[in-house]
Every structure is written in structure tokens, then in C-alpha cells.
Amino acid sequence: MPNGNNTTSKCLIVDDEPMARDVIRRYIEKIPTLQLIGECGNAIDATVFLQNEQADIIFLDIRMPYLSGTDFIKSLHHVPKVIITTAFKEYAIDGFELDVIDYLLKPIRFDRFLRAVNKALSPRSNEEILPKEELQAKKQNSGFIYLKADRKMIKVMLQDILYIESARDYLKIFTRCGSIITRQTISSIEAMLSDSEFIRIHRSFIVSINKINSFTHEAVEIEKKQLPIGKYYLNNFLKLQE
């Protein structure tokens, strides 16, 4: 997604409330790095719109006629960065399971809108950008990773990791010897781990595959700890068990 000083990020508003679209449109116009390319009153129109246009950020309502915002996200082959805009806080869990950038409750204040946009525009500086082949080789050959905690780099053996839990920009790595807290995104550590040894089961959880004691369609059990399986990650998890 564009994020340089001389580029703009293309934005699409999807909301069935005209007044809500007006507010977001005015906010977008205040930010030079954002460009509004379209507005849709429902997810069906947005689907058609995206067949001909490419958006970097979608400001998306959830409760809309014909097709909900969450079902709309699931229907997309290529999902842009999504910022949920809704009056209903009970949808927060569904939104975050789909790995949205942020969740804004109406009426939306500009300062809160700006924070969400900054999240969408900020590069993940903790992630290592490598060619696909090199990254895969690194995943397969490393038996350990280094994590910054307590003002030092700590060596963590991959075979000792039970599971990883995310809390926004912090991670808690649970091992046989205890836990480690580090400031890092879950996506960045996911890129460091082998797909054959670890799997992401939820927006907030990555588990060691061979440490799973049992599972259902709703949760996995590791060391008597129940960890939820997000709806968005279920199919991929079940394929692993085939």
C-alpha cells in the first residue's frame, strides 16, 4: 500500500447511512495522504466497484442491507486494509477476527479516525522483508529466534514454544520454561515461524502444531489451556488435520 511522502492511499467508503458517509468523507479530505475514490451504500455495490477499481483502505460499516460487512470481507479474494465504522460495539470480536486495522464506534471523532488511519499507513517496521524463497529457507533452517525483552535479546528455542498470544503491539510467548513479553506484532513473528511447525488459529493466537493435545471446531487445547479458533482461520486449521 502506498505510504511514501509523495503518494496517496486510495479509500473507499461502504456505509448505508448518508450522514455517516459525509462524516468520513470530510475526515478523508483533511488528510493529504488519503484519496477518496468511491462511496457505496451497500456491500453489493462495493463488490461491483472493486471489480474495476483497487482500494488501499476500506472504511466499512457492518450492519447493512443485503450483505453484512463481515460477510463482504470474507467474500473478497484480495482484502485491502479495512477500518470498521459502526454504531454497534458487539461486532468488535467478529471484526478483529478478520484482522481489520481498527474498529471505530459512531459517532466517530476526528482524533480517533486519525489514529486508525495512522495504523493503516504505518509500515510494520518490525517485519523483515525478504524474497519468498529466502524467507521460506530461513523459516525451515532456524531452530530458534531472538526476541527483545527486559532490554536484552533473548534466545528462544522454537521447540520450547507452546503458543503465542497477541495483545495489540505486544506478544506473550508461552514456553515450557515460562513466558516472555516482547513488543512486536503477531504478523511479524508469524513471518519468522515455519508453516510446518506453527499455525495461526485466531487473530490473537499462534500455536505449536505438535503441542496440540486436542481440538474441536471452536478451540484447541495445549497444556490444559483452551485457545479459541477464529472463524476466519478454521478452514486452514482443519486442512492441516486431514
N, C-alpha and C positions, 0 to 999 in steps of 0.2 A: 504494500500500500504506500502511496506517496507520502513522504513526510519531510522532504527537504524544504529549504527556505523558499525556493522558487517554484514549488509545486503545490497543488491543491488536492484535497481529498474529495471525491465525488460522493454526495449524500442523497439518499432517498428517504422521504417521509412516508410511512404507511400507517394511517390512522383514520378511522371513520368519523372523527369529530373535527369539523372545520375549524373551530376555535383552537383546538389543540394543535392542529397543523399550523395555524397562524403564529402561535407562540414559538414553536420550534423553528419555523421559517425566519422569524425575526432574530432569534438567537444565532442561527447559522449565518445570517447576514452580518452579524457583529464580528465574526471570526474570519480574518482574511484567508486562512489556510483551508477553509471549507467552501465547497461549491455545491449549491443545490441543483440537482439535475432532474428532479421529478417529485411529484406528490401523488399518492394513491389513496383512495378512500376505503380500499379493502385489499385483502391478500391475493385475491384472484387477479385484480388489475395489476398488482405488483409483480405477480408471476409473469404476466404477459410483458410488462415493462422490461423486466430483466432478461427477457429473451433477445432484446435488441440493444440494451444498454448495460454497462457494467458499473456497479456502485461499490465504493470502498467502505462506506458506513451506511447502515440502515437504522433509522430511528423508528422503532416498531411497537405499535400497540398490540396487546394480546387479545382482548375481548372484542372481536369484530365479527360482522355477519359473514356467512358462507364458510369461512376458513379462519381458525384461530391463528394468532401469531406464532405459537409454538409449533403447530402443525405445518405452518408455512415454512418455518426454519427447517423442519425435518424433510420437507419436500424438495429443498434446493440441493443440486449436485455440488455447486460451489457456493459456500456460505461466506458472504462478506462479514465484516465486523458488525455486530449487532448491539445496539443500545436499546433496551426495553423502556418504553414510556407508557405507563398505565396508572390507573387510579386504584388498582386492586393489589394490595400487598401480598395476598395469599398465593399469587402466581410466582413469587420470587424464586422458590425452590425449583419449579419447572424451568424457569428461565436460566438459572445458573447451571442446571444440569446440561443445558445445551451450550454451555461455555460462552455465554454472552459477555460483552465487555463490562456492562454496568446495568443497573436496574433503577430507573428514575420514577418516583411516585409523583403523580399530578396533584396539585399544581406544581409545576417544575420551576424552581428558582434558577436564575442565570448562573450563579456561582456553582450550583450543583451540576448544571448542564456542562459548564466549562470543565469541571473535574472529570466528568465522564469522557468528554472529547479528548482531554489530555491523555487519558488512559489509552484511548484508541489510537492516538497519534504517536505515542511514545514507543520507540523501538525497545525490544526486550534486550537490554544491554547485557544481561547475564547469559544469554543464549549464545552458543558457539555456532557460527555459520560455516559449514563445511560442505564440500561436494557430497552428493548422496553416497557414492561408493566409499569415500574416505570415512564418512560418519558411520556407515554400517560396519566397516572394518574396526573402527575404534570401539564400537559397542561390543563386538564379538571378542576382541583381544584383551580388554581391560578387565581385570578381576577385582578392581577397586576404583573408588572415586575419592576425590578430596573435597571436603565441604568446609566452608568458613564458619566457625562457631567459637565463641569466647575469645575473639581477637586472634585466632590462630587457624591454620588449615589442618583439619583432622582427616586422617585416612580411614575410610570406611570400606570394609570388605563386602562386596556385593552378596556373597553367600550368607552373610550375617543379617541382611536386611529382611525384616518380616513384612512391613508395609510402610507407606509414606502418606502422611496426611497434610493437606494444604489449608492454610488459614490466610487468605489473601496473598500478601507478598512474603509470607513465612512458611517454612516447611518444618514438620516434625517427623524425623526419621526414626522409626521404631526398630531396634535390633535386639538380638538375643542378650546383649550386654546392657541395654538401657535405651535411652532416647537422646537424639541430638536435634537442637533447634537451629535453623540456619535461615538467613534472609535470601530467598530465592523463589522463583516461580515454579509451579508444578510442571509447566510446559518445558522449562529449561532442563529440569532434571530428567524428565521423560525422554528428552532427546539424547541423554547420556546413557540410558539403560538399554540393554539388549531386549528386543521384542520376544525372544525365545525364553527369557527368564522373568520378565516383568510385564504386567498388563495393567492398563488404566481401567478401572471399573466404575469410576464416578468422577465428577468434576473435581472432587477433593481427595480422591484416593488412588494410589497405585499400589499393587500388591505383588509380592514374590509368588510366582506361579507354583513352585514346588513346596511352598509353606501353607498352601490352602488345605485345611483339614476336611471341609465340607462346604457345600453351597446349595442355594436354591435360586429361583429367578429373582429374588429380592435382595439376597445378601450372601456374602462368603464368610466363613469362619476361619480365623487364624489365631492360634493360641487362646482359644475360648473367647476371642473378641469378634463380635459381629460387625461387619463393614457393609454398608449399603451398595447395591449395584444400581447405577443410574440408568434410566430407560434408554438414553442415547447410546450407552455403552454395552447394553445387554447382548445384542446380536453378535457383536465382535467377541464378547466373552464366551458365549455359547459355542461359537465356531471353534474356539480353542479346545473345548472339551469333547469335540466329536472324534 
